[in-house]
Amino acid sequence: MPKVKINDKEVEVKDGTLILDAAKEAGYIVPTFCYQADLSSLGSCRMCLVEIKGQRKLQPACITPVLDDMSVETNNETVSSARSAMLEFLLSNHAFDCPVCDKAGECELQDMVHKHGPHKGRHAEPKHSFHNKDYALNAVIVKNSNRCVQCQRCVRVCEEVVGRGVLGSIGRGHIQEETSFLRTYLDCDHDGMCIEVCPVGCFMRRPYRFKARPWDLKSTKTVCPYCATGCRMTIQERDGEVVRSIAMPEDGFNGKMMCARGRFGYDFLNSKGRLTTPLIKNKDGVHEPISWDKAIDIIKTRFARTAPEKIGAVASARLTNEALYLMQKLMRDVVGSGNIDSSSRWNHSVVEGFVQATEIPKGGTSIYDAMDSDAIFVLGTHVSDENPVTDYVIRNLAAANRKSVFVATPRAMKLDSSAQMVFRYKPGRLAAMLGAIVGKFQETRGDKLSSVKGLSPTLSKDLEELSKASGISLDDIATLVTRLNISEKITLMAGTELLRGGDGIKGLGLLRDTLRALGKEVLVMPILDRSNQRGAWDMGINPVFGPGYAPVEGKWKGTEEMLEAALDGDFDVLYVLGEDIQSMFPDRSFATMALSKLDFLVVQAAYMNETAKMADLILPGGSFAEKHGNYTNQEGRVQAITKLMEPPGDGKTDLDIIWLIGSALDSSFGPNLPREVFKEIQSKVDMYSEVEPTGFISADTGEEPVYKFDFKEALVGSGSVELLDVEAKDAEIKIGTDGDHPFMLLTGNHLFHSGVMSMQSELLKGLLGKPIIEMSALDAKELDMNIGDLVTVRGNGFEADFVLRIKEGTPRGVIFMPENYQEIAVNKFYERKTGIPGVNVTAQRG
Amino acid sequence: MEKMLLNNVDKPNSEKISTYISGGGYKSLEAALKKEPEKLIETVKASGLRGRGGAGFPTGLKWSFIPKDPTLAKYLVCNADEGEPGTFKDRVIIEKDPHLLIEGMIISSYAIGGATSYIYIRGEFVQGTKILEEAIKEAYEKGYLGKNILGSKFSHDMHVHRGFGAYICGEETALLESLEGLRGQPRKKPPFPALAGLYAKPTVINNVETLSCIPAIVSKGADWFKGIGPEKSPGTKLFCVSGHVEKPGTVELPMGTPLREIIYDHCGGIKGGKKIKAIVPGGVSAPILMPSYLDIAMDFDTLAAKKTMLGSGAIVVMDETTCMVKVAYIVNRFFSHESCGKCTPCREGTAWLTQVLKRIEYGKGKKSDIKLLDEVCDNIFGNTFCPLGDGAVMALRGFLHNFRDEFEYHIERKECMV
């Protein structure tokens, strides 16, 4: 380990440490513009020039590694004067329009000049001006190149992190401009990463334009509520209106990374459609306001007079751990019913299989540990659309550390371009593909696999059949097997394609065990699309397992079974928290009929939704910005969300409402403050007993723990693993295509939307407002259709109109439809228990 | 003196392979292929050949840095991006004797174990590109390129790649970026190209003239080469002389030939018998020399000792009618225009210098401007990413140092001194 002297301090650092980092360790901050740890190094801004004793020229600290016995000066006169000279150069063509610049007050150039001078410039020549007016790069990004310092962070982040590469440097010398070709609109991910990394006011947010100065804003640290990547972020409001969300580089495992939903989807908080008071349906079927007292009283009466087995609750996977824990406590301990489920989209038996295959009960895995594998196999998750920041982490780290990435998904996605191999298996046939992989391992190294439980012999005839069924050639399978064979540590990332129908959950477990039997270290990481899906499972929001995955006694119902019972007139009371069953259950007409047969339906929601419209009683719940609590992301990382503002009107937080119901039924129901509920969780749920949530203010000390990057103490521990011993079943996915309905209909999250929440965001709707379908270019050509055509999709006795988009890499015979539209219920195309539906697509000729 | 570079250029159809072969061409390649590659590197090392692109780095030493691992792909890249103002020596070889370069490149590739080589040629050399492509085709037809050259185990492919008009791409790492299809901007070093160059593989980058010396060194031996010119920089050198001389052009002379001899004996002296005022000795980034230095020996070390440089051997002669402010402005404008934009001091600094020089030239100079120029130069020098910015400053400092009075005159009287 080299020892270096930085100014007067000696430090010992790891081999290859940059002078910049060694200086930081010694307590000296060397200023930089172009340096960003997760991007390729450039060494171009020359702000970090330092003096190395014995060297003639100053050297850039951000690209120069230390050597043993090196003596570095970071603050002497030569260095300071060079630093000030660089700033004078940067200012020579700078616009100096701080009074009208959105960045003023949080501008790195401003701060740097203030600190390092010069406070008087000598450049008195005409400035080069790229343009007279700011120009829009797309619906959310606006550009002013006259302020640019040419650090190229925007170009690099777009290429290396986002994987889009739509920005470039155009021109040369001092007229070089970082922009899109011809300065036209970007067809990009709209994630605003270029804005986030820009040190000056060159890239700006259109929605935030001229709205506030940083010092006008009230901020709170929280977690993005969209997907389970769980990006830490800061949301900021001015006069009761949330005006932006920004990344929290110093306090989040996601660094500066955020996606379009996280960065621009905050404005659902300002949506006008918020519910503000409890509503009861009168005898004419119209909802009218009532007081909280009366509402709670009605629930109390209903719960008390109904048999527990006929009462159930379905909760959203976006509620906090505290609310979810309290909800199951209310149901199980007070009402006496275990009819609990956390999603209306997937069946609880599939959830159990998925939880087994991904070994969630064994505790959390940091994504950085997961990426420290030789091979990363991403299967059954369209991570680029569903978990964009997970996609960024995979791309960035795989390229930086030369890791192999393999992708297996039924549809194309952006991560394909970062993968060594892409397996586009036929929809619903992941099980066959995994079967073929495991079979190939058996063929080549079968002698080592006797310990793998549930592995039946695979004949070469079977292999051929599996290969044919999955649409993946045996050669490709063999290559993958060879590549996995030479890897010592392997990470499997699996997601919602497995959860949607149960396709491949058994195969995933077998692949995992096969690799382990071959002596490999295997990590399995679930990739989930709702912010607190893992937390909901950890809290036991499931009919089969309780908090910490402990098996529960008795036979209880999940969402689908509750609805089935309701349809038979055998279920009376359903309490729905933050979930829209009508819109999301994968069979609309079944859901509608079942819900209408309920005796009493209570819906607790922030917005009016399709299910709430049917409710007998509506309770106005709070959004994530109005409460304290914790989310557990897909890694098993527990992170705090904190309150920015009060719920509108008479609204209450979900936790408060559950507590009100609970204590109305049982006066010893327990605590209602989030911190105290969390303490109870820690004492009752083993997995959480040692957890220190990131950003969480402790109930005991009132202090937030000091944050460290990739804070492992925030990962949950191991819970009950009994569940892991149950043998998983692979579901057979039926394909409903026929001559009249030639297209397989796939659904899922779109890059700009996840579920119905994003439809409350005007900004995200601005990026994608109209319902679309995606199709392959060849299919479109055959049907004589073009991008932007209005088309009609028919199937399951339902039809609706969509705008056609052609997506490169979409397989033939497949269309994709985002699942979030409220005006067009995608789930009307689905009929439960029939697998992937077949539909037809016809053009509307005008 | 025996020539090794310009032997063929005056022959009719000199660019044809038949002309080259009839003059004894490709004999060196035959001889080289019978030797161990290691021996060839030793020979080049022993010859004392130094890079003719400007830096004067020992060629044999550069080759010896290439890892010997036979499983690693290695590349030879010929830097034919001749763009330094005043330089037109490589062009003569490319257009008049392309096979000399090609033979040199095949031998060099054999020495370092490279299966592929590239000639990165300046975009403006349209004619040169055509000639080289034709010559490479001829070499393939005759079996000097392709599989198992002359029955040996050595196979080699050669490609010509045109640049797109950027001076910076003559800087070797920017050249590699450009060759890979990226934006032509210099890379950080280390890693040096010898370890991670083109496509991150070990790469030797040599100038056209350097590579063209190789056949003669192979056929006539290291000692013969070392016997020409001064001990520390042996061999002959192409000097391209332009400006106010009677007979501008490219001449091949031993290293260390006095400047006076080059200008007066070989280029016919100053045009119209006027007085000489200043000489650029090695391309415009080399600080200017005053007539008092006319007897200086033109080699790497002697010029370096006088705080200027041999550079590419481009000599620009200026007579007494030349306004040095205007020259300084034009030279600086060139550097500013060619600054790639990567690092702050070069990008912003050279542009700023140009603005000030332009003002002075057009009669809008201020008294404080000379001091400002000095200070901006100080802020650029040594702080840039690559030598381009330093070159701009070195040139301007030469003008400011030697002709300060002319700048002052220009500022005060708002007109040229001459």
Chai-1 contact restraints between the chains, C-beta under 6 A:
chainA,res_idxA,chainB,res_idxB,connection_type,confidence,min_distance_angstrom,max_distance_angstrom,comment,restraint_id
A,G43,B,K188,contact,1.0,0.0,6.0,A-B,restraint_1
A,S44,B,K342,contact,1.0,0.0,6.0,A-B,restraint_2
A,S44,B,C343,contact,1.0,0.0,6.0,A-B,restraint_3
A,S44,B,F385,contact,1.0,0.0,6.0,A-B,restraint_4
A,C45,B,T344,contact,1.0,0.0,6.0,A-B,restraint_5
A,R46,B,C343,contact,1.0,0.0,6.0,A-B,restraint_6
A,R46,B,T344,contact,1.0,0.0,6.0,A-B,restraint_7
A,R46,B,P345,contact,1.0,0.0,6.0,A-B,restraint_8
A,R46,B,N383,contact,1.0,0.0,6.0,A-B,restraint_9
A,K57,B,G382,contact,1.0,0.0,6.0,A-B,restraint_10
A,I63,B,K188,contact,1.0,0.0,6.0,A-B,restraint_11
A,A82,B,N383,contact,1.0,0.0,6.0,A-B,restraint_12
A,A85,B,N379,contact,1.0,0.0,6.0,A-B,restraint_13
A,M86,B,T344,contact,1.0,0.0,6.0,A-B,restraint_14
A,F89,B,T344,contact,1.0,0.0,6.0,A-B,restraint_15
A,F89,B,P345,contact,1.0,0.0,6.0,A-B,restraint_16
A,F89,B,E348,contact,1.0,0.0,6.0,A-B,restraint_17
A,F89,B,G349,contact,1.0,0.0,6.0,A-B,restraint_18
A,L90,B,T344,contact,1.0,0.0,6.0,A-B,restraint_19
A,S92,B,E348,contact,1.0,0.0,6.0,A-B,restraint_20
A,S92,B,W352,contact,1.0,0.0,6.0,A-B,restraint_21
A,E125,B,Q355,contact,1.0,0.0,6.0,A-B,restraint_22
A,R172,B,C340,contact,1.0,0.0,6.0,A-B,restraint_23
A,R172,B,G341,contact,1.0,0.0,6.0,A-B,restraint_24
A,G173,B,S339,contact,1.0,0.0,6.0,A-B,restraint_25
A,G173,B,G341,contact,1.0,0.0,6.0,A-B,restraint_26
A,G173,B,R347,contact,1.0,0.0,6.0,A-B,restraint_27
A,H174,B,R347,contact,1.0,0.0,6.0,A-B,restraint_28
A,H174,B,E348,contact,1.0,0.0,6.0,A-B,restraint_29
A,H174,B,A351,contact,1.0,0.0,6.0,A-B,restraint_30
A,Q176,B,G341,contact,1.0,0.0,6.0,A-B,restraint_31
